[in-house]
Each structure stands twice: as structure tokens, then as C-alpha cells.
């Protein structure tokens, strides 16, 4: 391979790569991640108590038949200094989160927030997709069987644009 061809290949690969910012979510409290115009704050709290967990059977992502050790209590998203509405249902079933990623989309004003969590049989990858200040969809895929175990939620808020 010539030097010119190699340099062209490197430029091509660089243009195909996705720009992303990432951080780990391992401690209770607030973790904030910023990537350009996108700012995400995730609040984690302890999920287990000494009492029985009344909603243990409702957990699907990150925990199974038990309350998770940690759960997301809030997600705040800002885009270009505007607050983005995130319904509780967009993250309420994501237990034991381990990492947070902001990925910028290829189209203007699009970006995704990816939350990875669980372990082995309870592992998942959740992606919240946005256009500017609007949440468009949530896709959660099982970590071991992503093509056969997943859920997708579409959001369509009646807002003036």
C-alpha cells in the first residue's frame, strides 16, 4: 500500500467514526457528561432496601425478579442551553446502569444518549434518540440477545416548532 493510499484510508476511517463522550456510572449521586451542545446529568440512588421489594417483578433491564442495587432517579438533558423534557418512563426500568455515552448523529441537531447496564443475563444497552430539544425514541436491547430481546418506544409530543 502506498503512503497516499494509506493516508486516504485513515482520513476515510476518521470521517466514518462516531464522535462520542463517555463516562462510568458506578457511584450513587449525580454524574454529568458534556459533549458540545449536549449536557446530560444522571442521578443514581440505591435501589435495594432491607425491606421486600414490592415491584421486584416489574424490573426487566439490569435486574431480574429483584430490585436492582442501583437505579436511575433522574435524567436531565440540556441542548444548547434549553432543557429537554425526559419522561420518567424513559429511564425508570433501567437498573444497575454502568456507563453513559453521548453520541452525535450524522444529521444536524441529532444525538443519542446510550446507557449500558446490568451484567450477563440482565445486561442491556438503552439508546435515547433526540433531535434538538425533542426526545424521539427509546430502544433497549438485551446484552446477550440484542436481535431477539428488545423494546422500542416512540415519542411524539405535540409541541410548536
C-alpha positions as CSV (number, residue, x, y, z in Angstrom):
1,X,0.0,0.0,0.0
2,X,1.4,3.4,-0.9
3,X,1.7,6.2,1.5
4,X,-1.0,8.2,-0.3
5,X,-3.4,5.2,-0.2
6,X,-2.7,4.7,3.5
7,X,-3.3,8.4,4.3
8,X,-6.6,8.3,2.3
9,X,-7.7,5.2,4.2
10,X,-7.0,6.9,7.5
11,X,-9.0,10.0,6.5
12,X,-11.9,7.9,5.3
13,X,-11.9,5.9,8.6
14,X,-11.8,9.1,10.6
15,X,-14.8,10.5,8.7
16,X,-16.8,7.4,9.4
17,X,-16.2,7.3,13.1
18,X,-18.9,8.5,15.5
19,X,-18.0,11.3,17.9
20,X,-18.8,10.2,21.4
21,X,-18.2,11.2,25.0
22,X,-18.4,8.5,27.7
23,X,-18.2,8.1,31.5
24,X,-18.8,5.3,34.0
25,X,-21.8,5.2,36.3
26,X,-20.7,3.4,39.4
27,X,-21.5,5.6,42.4
28,X,-24.6,6.9,44.0
29,X,-25.1,10.6,43.3
30,X,-25.1,12.9,40.2
31,X,-22.8,12.3,37.2
32,X,-22.7,14.9,34.5
33,X,-21.3,14.5,30.9
34,X,-21.0,17.3,28.4
35,X,-20.3,16.9,24.6
36,X,-20.5,20.1,22.6
37,X,-24.1,21.4,22.8
38,X,-25.4,18.4,24.8
39,X,-25.3,18.2,28.6
40,X,-26.6,15.1,30.4
41,X,-26.9,14.7,34.2
42,X,-27.8,11.3,35.6
43,X,-28.8,10.8,39.3
44,X,-28.3,7.3,40.7
45,X,-29.7,6.1,44.0
46,X,-29.6,2.9,45.9
47,X,-32.3,0.6,44.7
48,X,-32.3,-2.1,47.4
49,X,-33.6,-1.7,50.9
50,X,-33.8,-4.1,53.8
51,X,-37.5,-4.5,53.2
52,X,-39.1,-6.7,50.5
53,X,-39.2,-5.0,47.1
54,X,-42.8,-4.6,46.2
55,X,-42.1,-4.1,42.4
56,X,-39.4,-6.7,42.0
57,X,-41.2,-8.5,39.2
58,X,-41.5,-5.2,37.1
59,X,-37.7,-5.0,36.5
60,X,-36.6,-6.3,33.2
61,X,-33.4,-4.4,32.3
62,X,-30.5,-4.8,34.7
63,X,-32.2,-6.9,37.3
64,X,-34.5,-9.9,37.3
65,X,-37.0,-10.8,40.0
66,X,-35.3,-8.4,42.4
67,X,-34.9,-4.7,42.9
68,X,-31.6,-3.5,41.4
69,X,-28.7,-2.4,43.6
70,X,-28.8,1.0,41.9
71,X,-31.4,2.7,39.8
72,X,-31.7,6.0,37.9
73,X,-33.8,8.5,39.8
74,X,-33.5,11.4,37.3
75,X,-32.0,12.3,33.9
76,X,-31.6,15.9,32.9
77,X,-30.7,16.7,29.4
78,X,-29.8,20.2,28.0
79,X,-29.4,21.0,24.4
80,X,-27.9,24.4,23.5
81,X,-28.9,25.8,26.9
82,X,-32.5,24.5,26.6
83,X,-34.0,21.9,28.9
84,X,-35.2,18.7,27.2
85,X,-38.3,17.0,28.6
86,X,-37.5,13.4,29.6
87,X,-40.5,11.4,30.9
88,X,-39.8,9.2,33.9
89,X,-40.9,6.2,31.8
90,X,-37.8,6.7,29.6
91,X,-35.4,5.5,32.3
92,X,-37.5,4.1,35.2
93,X,-36.9,0.5,34.2
94,X,-33.1,0.7,33.6
95,X,-31.5,-0.9,36.7
96,X,-27.8,-1.2,37.6
97,X,-26.5,1.3,35.0
98,X,-22.8,1.1,34.4
99,X,-21.9,3.7,31.7
100,X,-23.2,6.7,29.9
101,X,-22.4,7.8,26.3
102,X,-23.4,10.8,24.3
103,X,-23.1,10.2,20.5
104,X,-23.7,13.0,18.0
105,X,-25.8,12.0,15.0
106,X,-24.9,12.4,11.3
107,X,-27.9,14.7,10.7
108,X,-27.9,18.2,12.0
109,X,-29.2,18.6,15.6
110,X,-29.4,14.9,16.2
111,X,-27.7,13.0,19.1
112,X,-28.2,9.9,21.2
113,X,-27.7,9.1,24.8
114,X,-26.7,5.5,25.5
115,X,-27.0,3.9,28.9
116,X,-25.4,0.4,29.4
117,X,-26.1,-1.6,32.5
118,X,-26.7,-5.0,34.1
119,X,-24.5,-8.0,34.0
120,X,-24.6,-11.2,31.9
121,X,-28.2,-12.4,31.7
122,X,-29.5,-9.0,32.8
123,X,-27.3,-6.8,30.6
124,X,-28.8,-4.2,28.3
125,X,-28.0,-1.2,26.1
126,X,-30.6,1.6,26.1
127,X,-30.4,4.3,23.5
128,X,-32.4,7.5,23.7
129,X,-32.5,9.3,20.4
130,X,-33.1,13.1,20.1
131,X,-33.5,15.9,17.6
132,X,-32.6,19.2,19.2
133,X,-34.9,19.6,22.2
134,X,-37.1,16.6,21.4
135,X,-36.9,13.0,22.6
136,X,-37.8,10.8,19.6
137,X,-37.4,7.2,20.7
138,X,-36.0,4.8,23.3
139,X,-34.6,1.4,22.2
140,X,-33.5,-1.1,24.8
141,X,-31.7,-4.2,23.7
142,X,-30.7,-7.2,25.7
143,X,-26.9,-7.5,26.1
144,X,-26.7,-11.2,25.1
145,X,-29.5,-11.4,22.6
146,X,-29.9,-7.9,21.1
147,X,-31.7,-9.0,18.0
148,X,-34.4,-11.2,19.7
149,X,-35.0,-9.4,23.1
150,X,-35.6,-5.7,22.8
151,X,-38.2,-2.9,23.2
152,X,-38.8,0.3,21.4
153,X,-40.8,3.3,22.5
154,X,-41.7,6.2,20.2
155,X,-42.3,9.7,21.5
156,X,-44.4,12.3,19.7
157,X,-45.0,15.3,21.8
158,X,-47.5,17.9,20.5
159,X,-45.2,20.9,20.6
160,X,-45.0,24.0,18.5
161,X,-41.8,24.0,16.4
